[in-house]
């Protein structure tokens, strides 16, 4: 009987995280080549993408090809114009053409001023020139009636060329009237082509005066709605006129506005008369014009179209220079080992075997391991930078729909249930169960972010509960660790801080973002330090010290009262809170890019009691175990049938009450105020439902648990290599195929997060040695590096 493995078994053996990460690297290199070829062929100018292509997504929202469209409100638009006016730039828009261009002019002006003023102008004759001037904003918008490419249009362009203040932007387009008056004659098309050639020279000369000329291709018509006198206007005729414009103007300084035609084409059925655009389509065209004109000045996070890439800081250059040196050293070491291997003298490596259940940290290895790990981190950080700080890879807006949110949630749940297995643990909230909990919560949060579901208040509030659950588990786990192991030493303290912050600090240096930008990590780190402070202050209360000393429980109550008092004092006065957290040098840890602490205040007060709830639950749980209130050392139910049914009913009611609360509450701020007091209800209810049954308690989803192991890295990495533009959009590697794109980017994103998790564990013993002397040395070295960075950022 042979023990040789079958072909299927061999294939299954190759499906592992290492090979997955190799495949992800190959995909990244492949897409880098693909996008490089795209840029060589079509250029890297996102304005060209904005004006050339796009599609409709979700609720008739327009998505440009490869870049993000900011939705300009009237306030945003006026802010842009005030900014330009402040720096001495006068804005001058001209719309020249037929009634379709007139409609676009009216929509553009309507966006700038009040509705009743627009209505007065819409009642004027269609063939009359129109002008809108706002001296405060230093903007002038004109409409010039010119339904044909005639001598009048050519002369108008020449006049602008000679003017002292030529237009900033010219939007031109016509052809409809030529079709109508010529009764769709082919000779009119030839004349149209000839007249277009007369426009080329004036357009080119006007372009030299920094005037941007857009030629709007003719939009399709809806034959079913055309009046009898316009039946000769067919889409075939319009295509002929567009073909003529493309042939002539492609070799001029004019920019062909293809996306205007696509916008109209997608909403042609909503055209009021079969000729003119629907109101929604005109609004989309207005947004395209504003994004083209304002984005590079305003730097909106969700407006990457026509926006220049962020400039690199000195700190970023120094950081990547250091990482580049690490890569070079690692390559030299790898080459050296390869040469030794070729010579028949391979380097022997030995790894200390440890019990995975103990979660022990391996001792630091040699310099080869250190530099190869840093080199790996350097490559990953370079990928982060390219994805989110350059225009090399494309970005798109997020759009919410019920289908796009609930479908992946259902798919993830099905996968999680499929990969269930027995756990070797039976305790309440054992390690497998906690990893599973963190995993499914993280996957739900990822779906929430990528679909832009934050606008839906009930979903928003449920996600807040999941964030509270992470802090609850932090308090629970840290209290249980100290209670059982009596370890409040500095080594463990710095180990946890390193694991929480290594990736975040690296990203702050590489991506030029403040620490508070990655708000989840500052929140976790702050509450970990608060928990450590409470537990580390004498007297140390542990399982052993409290076993025969009841007074220890009194000390524990005093500690909880003190913690509650500190939290309440900080909450009662926002002014006092700000004075505490904006004090230098730690101010830089709590403020955003614009030196604002309100984001930290909002997130802190939202979950101010969550970690304490976790600690209190840990106390109740551990005491219940000590006094044998329940027995979780076997696979049986925790309580008798009657108590188990009552607890199950209470758990269902607890979750149901919170769900009802989220649907009844209509204002996010009001919901958030109440949330901090009741967040423990759904969390404890879930724990009861998950653990009351022995069968449920001793089974877990290995799928969710796997993601739970890397939940921190997933939460942070999503900011730059899954989402884009600081979470306001999504990364696009495969333009035009949104579902396939999400699958590919998700695969790469998960592999990168897993590798960062592995590198963090490898670097942990180097950064936090078990001996206090080298640990103190490393802390001093870190502070020495931090001081010049802090001085540069104004921390001192």
N, C-alpha and C positions, 0 to 999 in steps of 0.2 A: 504494500500500500504506500503510495507516494505522498509526501508532504508538500509537494510543489503547489504553489498558490495559483489559482485560476487567473485568467486575464482580467476579469471584473474586479477581483480582490486587489490585484496589482494597481489597477486604475484608481480604486478607492483609496489605497494607501498614498497615492500622489496628491489626493485632495486634502491639503493641509494649509495652515496659515503661511508657512514659508513659501510654498509654491504660489499661493494666492498673491502674496506680496511681489513675487517675481513677475507674475502676470500683470499686476497693477503697474509696475515699473515699465514694462513693455508697452502697456496701453498709454501711459503718460508720454513716453518717447514718441510713440506713433502719432498721438494727437498733437504733440509739439511740431512734428514734421508737417502734419496736415494743415495746422493753422499757419505755420510758416509759409507754406505754399499759397494759402489763401491770401496772406498779406502781400506776398510778392506779386500775385496776380491782380488783386483788387485794391491793394493798399490797406493801411492800418487806420485810416481816417474814419472814425465812427460817425462823422457827419454824413459821409457818403452812404454808410449803411442806413442811417436815419431816413435819408431822402430816396433811397433806392428800393427798399423791400420791407416786408413785414407781414403780419397776419393778425387775425382776430383771436382773442383768447377770452375765456370765461364769459362775463356778461357784456359782450360787445366792446371789450376793451382792446385798444390797439397796441400791439407789441411790435416795435421796430426790430429789424434783423440785427441780432448780435449786440444790442446795447439797451440801456434802461431809459425809459421815458418818464421824466418827472411830471406829475400832474400840477400844473401851475394854477394856483388860485389867483384871484384878483390881487390879493395882498402880496403874494410871491412876485407877480409880474411888476407891480408898482415898486416893490423893493429892488428888483433888478434895475428898473429904469432910474430910480433914485441913486443907486450905486453908480451907474454910468454917468448920470448928470453931475454927481459930486466930483467925479474925476474929469469933468469937462467934455464928456462925449455926448453929442446930440444924436438922438435916434430919429431916423427918417426912413419910413417904410413907404414904398409905392406899389400899388396894385394896378396893373394896366392890362386891359383886355375886355372881354364881353360880360354878359350878365352873370355868368358863373363866377368870374373873378370878382365881380361886384358883390355877390353873396358872401364870398370869402372875406372881402374887405369889411363888410358889415359885421360878420361874426367876430373878426379880429378886434374891431373897435368896440363891439358890445362887451368883449372881455375886459376892456380897459375902463369903461364908464358905465353909467347907470342905464337901466333898460328904457326908461321913458325918453331919454335923449336920443336913443337909437331909433325909437319908433318914429320920431319926427323925420329922420333921414330916409327911412324905408318908404315913406309916402311920396318922396320926390321922384321926378322923372327918371326912368331907368338909364337914359343916355346922358345924364348930367354928371359932370365931374364932382367929386366929393372930397372934403378935407376935414380932418380932425386934428386939432392942436391942443396940447396940454403943456403950458409953459412951465408949470411946476416940475413936471417930469422931463421936460425938454424933449418931447416926442411930437413928431408930425407924421400923420398917416394920410396918404392921398389915394384916391381912386381916379384913374384916367380912363375914360370911356374910349375904347379902341377895339371894336369887334373884328376888325380885319388887320392883317399885316400890311399896312398901307404906308404911304409916304408920311402920314401923320405920326405913326408909331416910330418910324425910323428917325424922323426929325426930333421927336420927343427924347429918344435915347441920346441923340447928339447934343441936345440942349443940356441934359444932365451931365454929359461928359464935360461940357464947358462951364458948368455952374461952379460957383465958389464952394458950395456945400452940396456935393452930390448925394444921392440916396445911400443909406446904409445897406438896404436890401430892396431889390426889385423883384416882384412876383408877376410874371407875365404869362399869358396864355390865351389863345383864341382858336377858332376853327368852326365853331357851331354855326355862325352866321354865314360863313362861306359856303357851307353845305346847303343851308336853307336857300340863300339867294341864287345859287347856281343850280338848284334842283339836283344836287348830288352829281354834278358833272365831273368827269375825270380831268377835264382841262383846268378846272378850278384847283384840283390837287397840284397840278404842275405849276400853276401860278403861285400857289401857296408855297411850294418848294423854292421857287425862284425868289420870292419876296423874303423868305427866311434867310437866304444868302446875303441879302442887303443888311440884315441885322447883325451879322457876325462881327463885322468890323467895329460898329459902335459898342457892341457888348464887350468885345475884347479891350477896347480902350477904356471903357467904363470900369472894367475889372481892375485896371492898373491904378484906378483911384480908390481902391479898396471897397468897391461896391460889389455886393454879392447878387448875382442875377440867377433867379430860379425860373425855369420854364416848366409850367405845370402841364403835363400831358393831359389830353382830353379824356374826361371820364366817360364810361359807358352810359348808355341810356336804357330806360325801361320801355320797350316798345308797346307794352300793354297800356301804359298811361299817357302816351304821346297824343297831343291834339291833332286833328286832321291836317292842319297846315304844317305840321312838323313830321309827317310820316316819312319824308325822304331822309330824315336823319337816322341812319342805321349804325349799328356798331361796326359793321364792315367799313363804312365810310370813315368813321372815327379812327379806326385802325390805320387806314391809309394816311390820314393827316398826321397821326402820331408817328408813323413810320418815316414820313418826310421830315418831321421835326428831329427825330433821332438821327437820321442820316446827315442832316446839315449841322445841328448844334452839338453833336458829339465831339466835333473837332474845334469847338469854340470854348470860350471861358464860361459860357452858361452852364449851369448845373441842371440836369434833367430831373424833374421832381416826379419820379416813378411812383412813390408811395402814395401820392395824392390820388392817382388813378386806382390803386389797390384799395385804398380806404373807401372810395366811392363804390367800387365794384362789390365790395362785401356788404354794402347797404343799399344797393340799387333798388331793391324791392320797396324800400321806405322812402324813395324819392317822391316829393309831393306832386310833381307834374311829369315825371319821366325824364326830365332834363336836368333840373337843379338838384343839388345835394340835400339830403336830410340834415336836420339840425345837428344830430349826433356826429355825422360825418364831418360837418363844418367845424365842430368843436375839436375833433381829432386833428384836423388840418391846422387849426390854430395852435394846438399844443405842440405839434411838430415844429412850427415856425418859432415858437417861444423857446423850445428846447434848443433849437439850432442857434438862436441868437443869445440866450442868457446863460446856458449851462456852464460855459467855461468861466464865467464871472462869479456865479453864485455857489458853485461846488456843492450842490445838493447830493447827498449820499445815494439817493435813488434816481439820479439823473446822469448816467455815464455817457449818453449820446453827446457828441461834440464837446466833451469835457476832457481836458488834458490830464495825463497821468500825474499822480502826486509826486512831487520832487523828493529826492532822498536827503535825509539829514546826515550830519556828520556822525552821529551815533550809529545810524544804520550802516554807514560805510565802514566804520571801525568794527562793528559786530561781524559783518559779513567778511571783512578782511581776516579777522581772527578765525572764523569758521573755514575760510579758504585755506589758511595755513594748516589747520587741522586736517583738512582733506588731503593736502599735499603730503603731510607727514604720514597719514594713513596709507596713501598710495605707495610711498617709499617702503613702508613696513610690509605691505602686501607683496610688493615686488621682491623684496629681500627674502621673504618666506618662500615665494615661488621659486626663486633661484636655488635656495637651499634644498627644496623638494626635488628639483631637476637634478641636482648633484647627488641625490640619494641621502641627504641629511635633513629630513623633515623635522620641524619643531613639534615636539610632543606636548599635547595639551591635556590637562587634567581638570576635571570639574568635581567640586564637592557635592556629593549627593545629600539631599535633605528631604525630610518628610514634607510633602506639599501641604499637609494639614496644619503644620506649625507656622507656615508663612514666614519662615526664617529668611533673613537677608544673607545672601552669599557674601563672603569677604571680597574685598577689592582684588581684582586680578592684576595683570601686568599692563604696561603702557600700550601694548598692541590693542587690548580690549578697550582701553580708555579712548584712544584716538580713532579707532574704527567706529566706536559708538558716537563720538562727536562728529565724525565725518558723515555718518548716517543722518544725524540731526541736521547737519548743514544742508544736505541734499533736500531733506523734507522742508526746511525753512525756505530754501530757494524756490521750491514748488509753491509754497504758501505765498511768497512775494509775487511770483509771476501771475498766480491766479487772481490775486486781489489788489495788487498795487500797480498793475500795468494793464494795458489794453490788449495784451497778446491773446489771452483767451476771452471769449465773449461772455456777456452777462445779460440777463433778462429780468424783467419785473416779476414779482410774485402776484398771483391772482387767486383769490379764494373761491371755491365752489364746494357745495356739499359733497358732490361726487368725488372731487380730488382729495378731500380730507378723509372721508369715511372709508373709501375703497382701500387705501394703504393700511388704515387702522385695522380693517377686517382681515386683510391679507397677513399682516404681522401677527395678529391674534391666532389665526389658523396655523401659521408656522410654529408659533410658540406652543400651542396645544399638541401639535404633531410630535415635537421633540421633547416629550415628557418622559421622565424615568424616576426610579426609586433613588432616594437620597440615603446616604449612610448615617445621616443625622436624624434625630427624632425630637430635638429640643425646639421650643418655641423660638421663632426668628433665628433659626440656625443659619450658618454661613451660606449654604446653597440657596436658601429662601431669600436672604437679604440680597444676594447677587441677582437672583431672578427678579426681585422687586425693583432694584435699581435699573435692571436691563429693560424691562417693559416700560417703566416710566420714561427712560431716556429715549426709547424708540417713539413713544407717543409725543414727547417734546420735539423730537426731530421732525416728525410729520407736521406738527403744529407750526413750526418755524418755516418749513419749506413751502407750505401752502398759504402762508399769510393769514392764518385763522385767528390772529389776535383781535381782529375787528369784531368777532362774535363773542359777546360778553359771557355767556354760559361756558363756552370752551375756554375762554381766557381765565375764568375763575377756577375751572378744574385744573388747568395747568399750574395755577398758583398753589393749589393743594399739593401737586407733585413736587414742586420746589420746596414747599414746607416739609414734605415727607423726607426729602434728602437731609434737611437740617435736623429733623426728628431722629432719623437714623444716626446722624453724626453724634447727637447727644446720647442716644442709647448705646451705641457701640463704644464710645469713649468712656462712659461711666462703667459699663460692664468690664472693659479692659482693665481699668484701674482697680475696680472692686475685686476682680479675680486674680490679677497679677501683681497688684501693689506697686506698679511701675509708674512713677511720675518723674523719672529722670530726664535730663536734658537731651540725651541721645534719642529717646523715643519722640520727644517733642520736636526736635529738628528733623527727624525722619518723616514725620507726618507733614510738617510744613514744606519740606522739599518735594514730597510726592504731590502735594496740592499745587505747588507754585512753580515747579521747574519749567513746565511747558509755558505757563502764562508769562513768567518773567522773560523767557526767551522770545516769546512773541512780542512782548512790549518793546524789546530792543530791536527786533527785526522788522516789525510792522509799523513802528512809530505810533503806537497807541498807548494811552495811559492805562495804568493798572486797573482802574475802575471800569474800563471798557469791557473787560471780561468779568462782569459783575458777579457771576456765580462763584468764582474762586475767591474774590475778596470777602464775600459773604461767608463762605465756608471757613476761610482762614480766620476771620474775626471771631466767629462763634467757637471755633476750635480753641483759640487762645483764651476766650472767656471761660470755656469749660475746663481747660487745663488750669487756669488760675484758681477756679473754685475748688477743684480736686487736689491741686498741689499745695494749697495753703494748709498749714497745720491746723488741727490734727488731721492726719491722713486716715481716711475711713475706708477700710477694705473688708472683705469677707472674713478674714482671719481676725482683724482687730475688733470687729463688731460682734463676733460670735458669742463671746461671754461678757460683753461690756455694753449694756443697754444705753449708757450715756452717750455712746457714739451716734446713736440715732438722733439724739437731741442736737448734737453738733451738726449733723447732716441737715436737720431742719433749719438751724441757724444759717448755714451756708446757702440754702435755697432762698431763705428770706432776704439775705444780703444780695443775692443775684437778682431776685425779683425787684428789690428796691432800686438797685443801680439802673436796671432797664427802665423802670417806671420814671425815675428822675430824668433820665435822658429823653424819654418820650414826652414828658409833661411840658418841656420847654424846647421848642425848635431852635431858639436863639442860643440857649446853653449848649444844645447838641452841636450846633455849628461852631461854637467857640472851642469845643473839645476837639472836633475832628478837622478843623482848618488850622490847628496849631502846627507850626513847623517843628520838626521836619516831616512828620507823617502826613501832612496835608496832601501831598502829591499822591498818596495811596487812595484817597477818598474823593477827589474831584475829577471831573470829566475834562475833556480837551479845552472847553471854554471856561475852565476854572469854576465850575458850578458843582455844588455839593448836594443839590436837591435830588438827584438820581439816587445817591447813596442813602439819603434820608428816607426816600420813599421805599426802597427795598429793605432797608434796615427795620423800619417800623412795621412793614408788612409781615415780617417773620420774626418779630422780636421775642416771641415766646416759644417758637417752634423747637429750638434746641433744648430749652428747659422742659418742655413737654416730654421730649425723648428721654431726658434724664429722670424725670419723675416716673415715667413708665418703666424704666429700667429698675428703679428702686422697688416699685410695686411687684414687678415680675420676679426679681431676685428674692424678695422677702416671701413671696408666694411659694417659690420653689423651696426656700429654706424651711418653711413651716408646713410643707406638704399640703398646701391648699389644692394643688393639682399635681399630677405626675406625668411628666413629658419624657420619661426615660424609655418609653416603649411606643408601639404603634397604635395604642388604643386612643379613644377619645379622651379629651382632657377632663370632662366632667360626666356625671350621670346623664341619662337620656333627657330628663326634664330640664336640668340646668343647661344642657347643651342646646336644646331647642329654644329656650328663653334667651340665651346668649346670641344664638343665630338670628332670632327675630330682632333683638336689640341692635345687632350689627347692620341688618338690612334697613331698619328704621333710621339709624344714624347716617348711613350713606344717602338714603332717600331724602332725609331732611336737608342735607347739604345740597343735593341736586335741586331740590325744590327752591331752596334759597337762591341759587344761581339764576334760576329762571324768573323768580319774582323780583330780584334786585335789578333796577334799570340803569343805575349809574355806577361806573367802575370805581370812582372814589369812595362812594358810600359802601359798596361791596368790600373794598379793601379795608375800610375801617373796621368792619365787622369780622372780616376774615381772620385777623390775627387772634381773635378770642375763640373762634370755633373751629380753627383748622385741625385741632386734635380729634374732633369727632369723626370725620370720615377716615382718618388715619388709623385710629384705634379700632374703628368698626371693621376696617379691612383686615387688621391683624387678627381680630376675633374670628372673622369668617374664614380666614386662611388657615387658622391653627386649631380651631375647635374640634375638627374631625381628624382622627389619626391618619386616615387615608390621604387627605389633602395635605396634612402637615409633613408627611414623610415622602411626598412626591414633589418634584419641581421640574421646571422647564430648563433643560440644559441650553436651549437656544437663547432664552432671555438671560440666563446666568452668564453666558459667554459675553454678551453685550454689557452686562452689569459690571464685569471685571474691568472694562475699558470705558465706563460711562463718563468719567471725568474728561478723558481725552476726546471722546466723541462730542461732549458738550462744548469744549473749547475749539476743537478743529473745525466744527461746522461754520464758524464765523468767516472762514477764509477759503476753504477748499470744497465746500458743498453749497453753502450760500455764497453771496458775493456782495461787494460794495458795503462792507460792515453790516451784513445780515439783511440789507434792504432788497436784495435781489437773489438770483440763483446763478450758479456757474453754468456756462454752456460750453460743452466740448463737442457736441454734435448738433449744430444748428438745424432747425426745422423738424427735429424728431424729439419732442419733449419727453415722451415716456422712456425711450431708449437712452436719452441723455441722463435722466434721473437714475436709471439703473447703473449706467457706467460710472457716473460721478459718485454715486453711493458706494459702489464697490471700491473705487480708489480711496475715497474718504475713510471708509472703515479700515482698509488695509493700512493707510497712513497712521490712523489713530492707534491701531494695534501695535505698530512698530514704535511709535512714540512711547507707548506704555512699556514696551520691552526695554527700550533704551533708558527710560527713567529708572527702571528697576536695576539695570546694569550699572548706571552711574551713581545710584544711591550710596553704596558703600564707599565710593571715592569721595563723594561730597559730605557724607555723614558717617565717619568712622565710629566704631564701637568704643574706642578709647577717647576719653575726654580731652586729652592734650592735642592730638591732631584735629579733633572737632573744633576746639577753641581756635586753633590756627586757621582753619577753613572759614570760620565765622568772621574772624578779623580780616581775612583776605577778601571775603565778600563785601564787608563794610568798606574796605579800602577802595574796591571797585565802585561801590555805590556812591561814595562821597563825591567824586568828580562828576558823576552823572547827575546827582542831586543838585550840585552847585550850578551845573549847566541848565537844569530845569527849574531853578529857583526854589529848591527845597529848603535852603538855608538862608 
